[in-house]
Amino acid sequence: MFAVIEIGGHQYRVKAGDRIQVEKLDLPPGASLEIDRVLMVGEGEGVQIGRPVVPQARVRATVLGHVKGEKIIVFKYRPGAKRYRRKQGHRQTYTLLQIDAVEAGVPASA
């Protein structure tokens, strides 16, 4: 069974056992997390699509830790100005999540 979840302003397709990297969450490593913003749940041919979320669907996850992403270089340069060059680096902080279970919600009535 898979689910499409929304967390940190991004959408992820997950299933039990997956590890995903999301925007930094203020949770310690080892903490449990229940995500209720489930946009879609499916298994095989049966798919439930939420409007906007699937009622009573949950995804349970565990925080594995916090990591930093790749370094991004921001370089500013003005060709007309003399000696105007600015170099700045940035590394975004992410949280690693282990998806433990995907629980389907109430089946959609026809």
Rosetta silent file (secondary structure, phi, psi, omega in degrees, C-alpha in Angstrom):
SEQUENCE: MFAVIEIGGHQYRVKAGDRIQVEKLDLPPGASLEIDRVLMVGEGEGVQIGRPVVPQARVRATVLGHVKGEKIIVFKYRPGAKRYRRKQGHRQTYTLLQIDAVEAGVPASA
SCORE:     score description
SCORE:     0.000 S_00000001
   1 L     0.000  137.355  178.760    0.000    0.000    0.000 S_00000001
   2 E  -121.361  165.512  177.870    1.266    3.460   -0.882 S_00000001
   3 E  -146.174  151.749  171.261    0.248    6.976    0.069 S_00000001
   4 E  -108.628  118.323 -176.556    0.860   10.502   -1.141 S_00000001
   5 E  -115.180  159.213  174.543    1.478   12.749    1.859 S_00000001
   6 E  -119.769  123.018  178.949    2.037   16.458    2.284 S_00000001
   7 E  -149.213  131.476  179.428    4.608   17.584    4.825 S_00000001
   8 L    65.712   27.150  178.763    6.638   20.777    4.934 S_00000001
   9 L    80.639    4.914  179.651    4.916   22.151    1.835 S_00000001
  10 E  -123.026  156.697  178.273    6.071   19.223   -0.335 S_00000001
  11 E  -110.678  139.441 -178.062    4.338   16.050   -1.503 S_00000001
  12 E  -133.254  140.039  172.617    5.915   12.601   -1.224 S_00000001
  13 E   -96.239  118.884 -173.598    4.830    9.154   -2.450 S_00000001
  14 E  -131.211  159.049  170.306    5.655    6.715    0.340 S_00000001
  15 E  -142.645  167.312 -177.934    5.096    3.121    1.389 S_00000001
  16 L   -59.060  133.322 -179.586    5.993    1.194    4.534 S_00000001
  17 L    97.613  -12.669  179.904    9.759    0.823    4.896 S_00000001
  18 L   -72.439  153.866  171.310   10.680    3.926    2.869 S_00000001
  19 E  -119.593  126.907 -179.900   13.117    6.552    4.102 S_00000001
  20 E  -126.315  157.683 -179.640   12.453   10.123    3.058 S_00000001
  21 E  -113.568  115.760 -176.580   14.187   13.436    3.584 S_00000001
  22 E  -118.795  169.837  174.744   11.797   16.299    4.491 S_00000001
  23 E   -54.902  151.266 -173.478   12.136   19.910    5.575 S_00000001
  24 L   -57.609  128.870  175.618   13.510   20.204    9.113 S_00000001
  25 L  -108.710  146.210 -178.025   11.038   19.202   11.829 S_00000001
  26 L   -87.972   63.596  179.077   11.495   20.227   15.444 S_00000001
  27 L  -131.624  144.134  178.645   11.497   16.641   16.763 S_00000001
  28 L   -76.711  156.704  175.567   14.324   14.675   18.424 S_00000001
  29 L   -59.658  138.313 -178.449   15.743   11.532   16.795 S_00000001
  30 L    94.591   -9.260 -178.743   13.712    8.471   17.731 S_00000001
  31 L   -74.932  148.644  176.315   10.443   10.398   18.069 S_00000001
  32 E   -90.950  150.867 -177.414    7.256    9.033   16.497 S_00000001
  33 E  -139.776  136.275  176.153    5.257   11.125   14.063 S_00000001
  34 E  -117.083  118.734 -177.348    1.729   10.711   12.729 S_00000001
  35 E  -100.994  120.276 -178.598    1.038   12.436    9.423 S_00000001
  36 L  -106.685   -1.776  175.432   -2.644   13.079    8.751 S_00000001
  37 L   -86.205   70.920 -179.924   -2.251   15.136    5.548 S_00000001
  38 E   -98.779  115.387 -175.389   -2.721   12.079    3.308 S_00000001
  39 E   -87.585  -27.357 -178.956   -3.768   13.192   -0.179 S_00000001
  40 E  -156.763  142.390  176.362   -4.091    9.740   -1.767 S_00000001
  41 E  -131.160  138.058 -179.641   -3.990    6.099   -0.661 S_00000001
  42 E  -155.536  155.139  174.289   -3.775    3.131   -2.988 S_00000001
  43 E  -150.705  115.345 -177.334   -3.037   -0.551   -3.326 S_00000001
  44 L    64.417 -124.425 -179.384   -3.073   -2.215   -6.724 S_00000001
  45 L   -85.319  -21.796 -178.388   -6.131   -1.017   -8.645 S_00000001
  46 E   -81.997  119.207 -178.574   -7.955    0.444   -5.627 S_00000001
  47 E  -130.803  133.576  173.334   -7.123    4.105   -5.124 S_00000001
  48 E  -110.349  125.478  179.040   -8.703    6.632   -2.754 S_00000001
  49 E  -109.997  129.045 -177.939   -8.210   10.265   -3.659 S_00000001
  50 L   -81.662  158.606  177.778   -8.826   12.871   -0.982 S_00000001
  51 L  -131.638   76.129   -1.244  -10.759   16.085   -1.352 S_00000001
  52 L   -86.411  -17.038  179.810   -8.328   17.510   -0.216 S_00000001
  53 L  -122.180  157.639  176.722   -7.358   14.705    2.228 S_00000001
  54 L   -79.216  124.859 -177.143   -8.478   11.098    2.678 S_00000001
  55 L   -64.186  135.311  176.388  -10.620   10.931    5.845 S_00000001
  56 L    61.181   17.045  174.395   -9.071    8.997    8.751 S_00000001
  57 L   -87.126  140.188 -177.842   -5.989    7.997    6.719 S_00000001
  58 E  -137.572  150.128  170.827   -2.711    8.116    8.636 S_00000001
  59 E  -125.519  123.446  179.390    0.969    7.555    7.952 S_00000001
  60 E   -99.984  135.144 -177.007    3.145    6.682   10.936 S_00000001
  61 E  -140.371  161.245  177.212    6.837    7.563   10.810 S_00000001
  62 E  -123.320  136.843  178.358    9.913    7.640   13.043 S_00000001
  63 E   -78.964  122.022  178.598   12.540   10.393   13.041 S_00000001
  64 E   -89.175  -31.315 -179.454   15.963    8.907   12.252 S_00000001
  65 E   162.024 -173.969 -179.779   17.944   12.138   12.571 S_00000001
  66 E  -121.223  136.849 -178.897   18.801   15.480   11.033 S_00000001
  67 E  -133.635  164.087  174.601   21.172   15.981    8.093 S_00000001
  68 E  -105.127  144.595 -179.892   22.398   18.816    5.924 S_00000001
  69 E   -82.488 -171.974  178.048   21.845   18.852    2.177 S_00000001
  70 E   -64.514  150.334  178.666   24.241   19.640   -0.637 S_00000001
  71 E   -77.811  133.003  177.635   25.972   23.006   -0.545 S_00000001
  72 E  -111.130  129.642 -179.498   24.489   25.600   -2.864 S_00000001
  73 E   -99.246  127.383  175.634   26.694   28.470   -4.021 S_00000001
  74 E  -109.380  119.180 -177.371   25.093   31.877   -4.576 S_00000001
  75 E  -123.123  120.878  177.891   27.332   34.169   -6.618 S_00000001
  76 E  -106.460  139.865 -177.623   26.416   37.784   -7.353 S_00000001
  77 E  -151.463  131.435  175.539   28.300   39.758   -9.969 S_00000001
  78 L  -115.050  114.039 -174.404   27.700   43.136  -11.564 S_00000001
  79 L   -65.838  -30.242 -178.506   29.601   43.525  -14.797 S_00000001
  80 L   -80.091  -27.665 -176.264   29.452   47.342  -14.830 S_00000001
  81 L   -83.062  145.052  178.919   30.554   47.834  -11.227 S_00000001
  82 L   -81.937  129.809  174.651   34.196   47.662  -10.313 S_00000001
  83 L    56.977   34.964  176.585   35.156   44.783   -8.012 S_00000001
  84 L  -101.213  100.625  176.430   31.551   43.797   -7.120 S_00000001
  85 E  -141.272  130.336  178.546   31.555   40.066   -6.454 S_00000001
  86 E  -130.592  126.075  178.867   29.737   38.285   -3.624 S_00000001
  87 E  -119.771  128.195 -178.591   29.995   34.566   -2.956 S_00000001
  88 E  -139.804  140.035  178.188   27.769   32.903   -0.382 S_00000001
  89 E  -110.787  156.477  179.057   27.109   29.249    0.433 S_00000001
  90 E  -147.723  136.819  173.868   24.017   27.598    1.940 S_00000001
  91 E  -127.326  115.591 -179.277   23.259   24.096    3.253 S_00000001
  92 E   -74.865  143.124  177.314   19.609   23.316    4.003 S_00000001
  93 E   -94.390  133.166 -179.204   18.833   21.197    7.076 S_00000001
  94 E  -123.593  161.347  174.450   16.592   18.170    6.540 S_00000001
  95 E  -113.600  131.768  176.374   14.969   15.542    8.760 S_00000001
  96 E   -89.343  127.783  179.110   15.233   11.849    7.852 S_00000001
  97 E  -118.080  138.813  171.955   11.999    9.902    8.347 S_00000001
  98 E  -103.775  120.651  179.694   11.455    6.129    8.354 S_00000001
  99 E   -80.704  118.526 -177.391    7.907    5.283    7.215 S_00000001
 100 E   -91.299  -44.814 -176.034    6.549    2.616    9.570 S_00000001
 101 E  -152.758  148.369  173.537    2.943    2.134    8.442 S_00000001
 102 E  -118.387  118.957 -178.831    0.368    3.418    5.990 S_00000001
 103 E  -111.059  122.026 -178.663   -3.206    3.196    7.259 S_00000001
 104 L   -73.710  153.340 -179.906   -6.040    3.636    4.764 S_00000001
 105 L   -89.864 -155.685  179.332   -8.990    5.792    5.674 S_00000001
 106 L   -72.584  132.738  178.279  -12.698    5.259    5.216 S_00000001
 107 L   -62.198  142.215 -178.267  -13.548    3.804    1.768 S_00000001
 108 L   -69.239  134.317  178.464  -15.151    6.336   -0.540 S_00000001
 109 L   -82.290  142.290 -174.935  -18.883    5.901   -0.946 S_00000001
 110 L   -80.555    0.000    0.000  -20.113    5.578   -4.516 S_00000001
